[in-house]
Amino acid sequence: MSLGQIQPCFGKYIIERQTEYNLSDEESAYLVGAIFGAGSDTTASAISVLVLAAVLYPEAQTMVQEQLDAVVGKDRAPTFGDQSLLTQVTAFVLETYRWRPVSAGGFAHRAMKDIVWKNYRIPAGASVIGNQWSIGRDPEVFPNPEHFNPQRWIKDGTIRQNIKYPNWGFGRRICPGQHVAHRSVFINAATLFWAFTISPDSSAPPIDPWAFTLSSNTHPMPFSVRFTPRVANLRELLNADE
């Protein structure tokens, strides 16, 4: 910061306003670090679920790779500029959010006033938890909900806009980093599927698709897979992009 070489960011914002907000060094560090921790842990879980789905549903992985080969080819890595054309990548990511949500049980919200919804009254002060696992398994919205099917998100070659899944939360407490997080998961998915075929590790125990940590932000339990390069000069191409 003293050299004027830092880009705008939340950490810089807090340091510049630390006195104004009456924050101690410890409070400032915790405030900035908590956001980093929340974003990195949840994104890491989402990418782990992505790998899990790829190895359990190879036909879905193949559909993504066929579109990557057609849109991107194998002479360069995918970029955010390809995002609008990579509907299979986006659909795969959206289905992982629904299939194995990072925050499966949701988080508590409190009604600030009486709320009437259809034949229900939610009294002021009541805690309401949006159970994301159950929402993603509503068969009227997501037919055959236990089946991992990215194609449910696509119609006429584009991402459907008439179905949504609330993986980022709800209302005022919705995840403030949702757009950064989604872009991060998208580009990781696009690059992984472009670069590798993800397959079972025959030397390891079979993968249990239900084995997850019992935590508010869930992670798959450790599992083993194989990453086989799909691009002959993969290392050179990735180094050239740095």
C-alpha positions in Angstrom: 0.0 0.0 0.0 2.8 2.4 0.8 4.2 1.9 -2.7 0.8 2.4 -4.3 1.0 -1.0 -5.9 -2.1 -2.6 -4.4 -5.4 -3.1 -6.3 -8.7 -2.1 -4.6 -9.8 -4.9 -2.2 -11.6 -5.4 1.1 -8.4 -5.6 3.1 -7.2 -2.3 1.8 -10.6 -0.8 2.5 -10.5 -2.0 6.2 -6.9 -0.8 6.8 -7.8 2.7 5.4 -10.9 2.9 7.7 -9.6 1.1 10.7 -9.7 4.2 12.9 -13.0 5.4 11.6 -14.6 2.0 12.5 -12.7 1.8 15.8 -11.3 -1.6 15.0 -8.3 -3.1 16.7 -5.6 -4.8 14.7 -7.0 -8.2 15.8 -10.5 -7.3 14.9 -9.4 -6.0 11.5 -7.4 -9.1 10.8 -10.3 -11.4 11.8 -12.8 -9.5 9.7 -10.7 -9.7 6.6 -9.6 -13.3 7.3 -13.1 -14.6 8.0 -14.2 -13.6 4.5 -11.2 -15.3 3.0 -11.8 -18.4 5.0 -15.5 -18.6 4.2 -14.8 -18.1 0.5 -11.9 -20.5 0.2 -13.4 -23.3 2.3 -16.8 -23.3 0.4 -15.2 -23.0 -3.0 -12.8 -25.9 -2.2 -15.7 -28.0 -1.2 -17.6 -27.2 -4.4 -14.6 -28.1 -6.6 -14.2 -31.4 -4.7 -17.9 -32.2 -5.4 -17.3 -31.4 -9.0 -14.5 -34.0 -9.2 -16.7 -36.5 -7.3 -19.5 -36.0 -9.8 -17.1 -36.3 -12.8 -15.8 -39.7 -11.7 -19.2 -41.1 -10.8 -21.0 -39.8 -13.9 -18.5 -40.2 -16.8 -21.1 -39.7 -19.5 -21.8 -36.2 -18.1 -18.1 -35.5 -18.0 -17.8 -36.6 -21.7 -20.6 -34.2 -22.8 -18.7 -31.3 -21.2 -15.4 -32.3 -22.8 -17.0 -32.6 -26.3 -18.2 -29.0 -26.0 -14.9 -27.8 -24.7 -13.1 -29.5 -27.7 -15.6 -27.8 -30.1 -15.4 -24.3 -28.6 -11.9 -24.1 -27.1 -9.9 -26.8 -28.9 -6.6 -28.1 -27.5 -4.3 -25.3 -28.5 -5.2 -23.1 -25.5 -6.9 -23.2 -22.1 -10.5 -22.0 -21.6 -11.0 -18.5 -20.4 -13.9 -16.4 -19.1 -14.4 -15.2 -22.6 -15.6 -18.7 -23.5 -18.2 -18.8 -20.7 -21.3 -17.9 -22.7 -20.6 -20.7 -25.1 -19.7 -23.4 -22.5 -23.2 -24.2 -21.5 -22.3 -27.8 -20.6 -19.7 -26.5 -18.1 -22.2 -24.2 -16.5 -24.9 -26.8 -16.4 -22.5 -29.3 -14.8 -21.6 -26.7 -12.1 -25.2 -25.8 -11.4 -26.1 -29.5 -11.0 -23.3 -30.1 -8.5 -24.6 -27.2 -6.4 -28.0 -29.0 -6.3 -26.8 -32.6 -6.1 -24.4 -32.1 -3.2 -24.9 -28.6 -1.7 -22.0 -27.2 0.3 -24.4 -25.9 3.0 -26.9 -28.7 2.9 -28.9 -27.8 6.0 -28.9 -24.1 5.3 -28.5 -21.4 8.0 -31.1 -19.8 10.4 -32.8 -16.6 9.6 -35.2 -14.7 11.9 -38.5 -13.2 11.0 -38.4 -9.5 11.9 -42.2 -9.2 11.7 -45.2 -11.5 11.3 -45.1 -13.0 7.8 -48.2 -14.6 6.1 -47.5 -17.0 3.3 -50.4 -18.9 1.8 -52.1 -20.6 4.8 -49.1 -20.2 7.1 -48.2 -17.4 9.6 -44.5 -17.1 10.6 -44.5 -15.1 13.8 -42.1 -12.3 14.5 -38.9 -13.6 16.1 -39.3 -17.2 14.7 -36.2 -18.8 13.2 -36.6 -20.1 9.7 -34.1 -22.4 8.1 -34.1 -22.9 4.3 -33.1 -26.6 4.0 -31.2 -26.5 0.7 -30.9 -30.3 0.5 -34.7 -30.6 0.5 -35.3 -27.7 -1.8 -33.0 -29.3 -4.4 -34.9 -32.6 -4.2 -38.4 -31.2 -4.9 -39.5 -33.6 -7.7 -41.9 -31.1 -9.1 -39.0 -28.8 -9.9 -36.2 -31.3 -10.3 -37.6 -34.6 -11.7 -35.7 -37.7 -10.6 -33.8 -35.6 -8.1 -31.3 -38.2 -6.9 -30.0 -38.5 -10.5 -27.1 -36.3 -11.4 -28.3 -34.7 -14.7 -26.8 -31.4 -15.9 -29.1 -31.4 -18.9 -32.0 -30.4 -16.6 -30.4 -26.9 -16.7 -30.3 -26.6 -20.5 -33.1 -25.9 -23.0 -32.5 -25.2 -26.7 -28.8 -25.0 -26.1 -29.0 -22.2 -23.4 -29.1 -22.2 -19.6 -32.7 -22.2 -18.4 -33.8 -19.1 -16.6 -37.1 -20.6 -15.2 -35.4 -22.8 -12.6 -33.1 -21.7 -9.8 -31.4 -23.2 -6.9 -30.6 -21.1 -3.8 -27.1 -22.4 -3.1 -26.0 -18.9 -2.2 -28.6 -18.5 0.6 -31.5 -16.1 0.9 -32.5 -12.5 1.4 -30.2 -10.0 3.1 -27.9 -12.7 4.3 -27.2 -14.1 0.8 -23.5 -14.8 0.1 -21.8 -11.5 -0.8 -19.2 -13.4 -2.7 -21.6 -15.4 -4.9 -20.4 -14.0 -8.2 -16.7 -14.4 -7.5 -17.4 -17.9 -6.1 -19.4 -19.0 -9.1 -16.8 -17.7 -11.6 -14.1 -19.5 -9.6 -15.9 -22.8 -9.7 -16.7 -22.3 -13.4 -13.1 -21.6 -14.5 -11.8 -24.5 -12.4 -14.4 -26.8 -13.9 -13.6 -25.7 -17.4 -9.9 -26.0 -17.0 -10.1 -29.4 -15.2 -12.3 -31.0 -17.9 -10.3 -29.4 -20.7 -7.0 -30.6 -19.3 -7.9 -34.0 -17.9 -10.1 -37.0 -18.0 -11.1 -37.8 -14.4 -11.5 -41.6 -13.8 -11.7 -44.0 -10.9 -8.5 -45.2 -9.2 -8.6 -48.9 -9.5 -6.1 -49.3 -6.7 -8.2 -47.5 -4.2 -11.5 -48.4 -2.4 -14.7 -47.7 -4.2 -16.0 -44.1 -3.8 -18.9 -43.7 -1.4 -21.1 -40.9 -2.9 -22.8 -40.3 0.4 -19.6 -39.9 2.5 -19.4 -36.3 3.6 -18.2 -34.4 6.7 -20.8 -33.5 9.4 -20.1 -29.8 9.3 -22.0 -26.7 8.3 -20.0 -26.4 5.1 -19.7 -30.0 4.1 -16.8 -31.6 2.2 -16.6 -35.1 0.6 -14.6 -37.5 2.7 -11.2 -38.3 1.1 -11.5 -40.3 -2.1 -9.0 -41.2 -4.8 -9.2 -40.6 -8.6 -6.9 -40.5 -11.6 -6.3 -37.4 -13.7 -5.2 -38.4 -17.3 -4.1 -35.5 -19.5 -6.1 -34.9 -22.6 -3.7 -32.4 -24.1 -0.3 -33.5 -25.4 1.6 -30.4 -24.5 -0.4 -29.5 -21.4 2.4 -28.1 -19.2 3.7 -25.9 -22.0 0.3 -24.4 -22.7 -0.5 -23.7 -19.1 2.9 -22.1 -18.5 2.5 -19.9 -21.6 -0.7 -18.5 -20.1 1.1 -17.3 -16.9 
